[in-house]
Amino acid sequence: MKKPMRKTFLVFGKPFIGKEEIVEVVKTLKSGWWGTGPKTERFEHEFAAYTGADHALGVNSATAGLHLALKALGVGPGDEVITTPLTFVSTANVILHCGATPVFADVERDTWNIDPKEIEKKITKKTKGILPVHLHGSPCDMDAITAIAKRHKLFVVEDAAHASEAIYKGKKIGSIGDITAFSFYATKNIATGEGGMVTTNNKNLAEFMRIMSLHGLSRDAYKRYSVKYYRHYESVIPGFKYNLTDIAASIGIHQLARVEANWKVRKKHWESYVQAFTHMPQLILPAPDARDTKHARHLFAVLLRLEAMKITRDEFVDHLIKMNIGSGVHFNPVPSHSYYRKTYGYRKGMFPNAEFVGERTVSLPIGANLKNRDIEDVVRAVRWIIDSYRKR
Ligand SMILES: Cc1ncc(COP(=O)(O)O)c(C=O)c1O
């Protein structure tokens, strides 16, 4: 079989941008107000309406949002927060930023999401809350997680960095847990370069996070400068600099307006991959959607059955690059990172399911700006690598 080679590099996670975003950003640039202001307020209202949450706060990343959420819920030294090992490091890092300890509960082998049975096993007197991640856009088992949280009086903060469009049993992700954090990083389904949103149905938590997101000031800059006379502000608590800019919000407003149309395209690409790879014994495909859930289709990952291949996952990824196809790894488990190994003594074998997935996972391009022929290129490349390097 001849090696299939694309002429141009297929960028993984390239943002989808329309002229609406460009016009809005230019308007904002010319308006003289670039910081947090009317565009951010509009984006927050529209995002709250989209998720069905009572409150939404624009922040400059999901990481910032998760940190604010844990602070708002009073996480501090001596506390433990249970999360998944199979996530981006920032999910666990924010627990450390609060002076608390991340405790990992292994994932389910089939859904790749945190296993509620493992959560139960990790609860101690120090446990304050649970931080599930809707990996790749697939909603976690929120009924089970919410029931555990209720039984043990724990909070639930959801990492929905991948899950803007996701729905769990009729409820949008963002309207279920105590607080949910979304990411609008450049590769996300709603992208503003850097950016994020936290949602909650609790007014007090929302107010605390708003103040904490901007130095702990009693009045934000827009309210200080846009009135007819100057108003003083006070620092009521030493807060962070986590606010979203109106430049980013100008992009976000139009990304949000297009998110469901883009989701349909991603879903179509997803289905093309599933159809193309279903009968390849060297690949494990994502689990079918759980009943009554909507997957956000943020990342399409396959697991390589390494036992059936002569190459490692990293060599597989290198082959894709050589064929001009970008891909990703989501994720190498957090306990395998050197800081976590050195600090907590994590070793191989402690999170067998997360390790199994982490060693084998490859995310293939699935952006809404991709054409059918791009997906066909990816399929051809994957088939070629597997055919060339499978064990016979
Ligand atoms: C699961 C998960 N959580 C959190 C984040 C952090 O998002 P941000 O870059 O907006 O801080 C990411 C980023 O990719 C992520 O994948």
Ligand as a Chemical Component Dictionary entry (heavy atoms), coordinates in Angstrom:
data_LIG
# 
_chem_comp.id                   LIG 
_chem_comp.type                 NON-POLYMER 
_chem_comp.pdbx_formal_charge   0 
_chem_comp.three_letter_code    LIG 
# 
loop_
_chem_comp_atom.comp_id 
_chem_comp_atom.atom_id 
_chem_comp_atom.alt_atom_id 
_chem_comp_atom.type_symbol 
_chem_comp_atom.charge 
_chem_comp_atom.model_Cartn_x 
_chem_comp_atom.model_Cartn_y 
_chem_comp_atom.model_Cartn_z 
_chem_comp_atom.pdbx_ordinal 
LIG C1 C1 C 0 -9.829 18.712 31.064 1  
LIG C2 C2 C 0 -9.266 20.084 31.097 2  
LIG N1 N1 N 0 -9.426 20.825 32.197 3  
LIG C3 C3 C 0 -8.946 22.078 32.285 4  
LIG C4 C4 C 0 -8.278 22.653 31.239 5  
LIG C5 C5 C 0 -7.741 24.027 31.388 6  
LIG O1 O1 O 0 -8.348 24.914 30.507 7  
LIG P1 P1 P 0 -7.731 26.364 30.298 8  
LIG O2 O2 O 0 -6.623 26.237 29.320 9  
LIG O3 O3 O 0 -8.876 27.184 29.760 10 
LIG O4 O4 O 0 -7.276 26.831 31.613 11 
LIG C6 C6 C 0 -8.079 21.926 30.069 12 
LIG C7 C7 C 0 -7.341 22.536 28.956 13 
LIG O5 O5 O 0 -7.154 22.028 27.908 14 
LIG C8 C8 C 0 -8.581 20.616 29.989 15 
LIG O6 O6 O 0 -8.395 19.879 28.889 16 
# 
loop_
_chem_comp_bond.comp_id 
_chem_comp_bond.atom_id_1 
_chem_comp_bond.atom_id_2 
_chem_comp_bond.value_order 
_chem_comp_bond.pdbx_ordinal 
LIG C1 C2 SING 1  
LIG C2 N1 SING 2  
LIG C2 C8 DOUB 3  
LIG N1 C3 DOUB 4  
LIG C3 C4 SING 5  
LIG C4 C5 SING 6  
LIG C4 C6 DOUB 7  
LIG C5 O1 SING 8  
LIG O1 P1 SING 9  
LIG P1 O2 DOUB 10 
LIG P1 O3 SING 11 
LIG P1 O4 SING 12 
LIG C6 C7 SING 13 
LIG C6 C8 SING 14 
LIG C7 O5 DOUB 15 
LIG C8 O6 SING 16 
# 
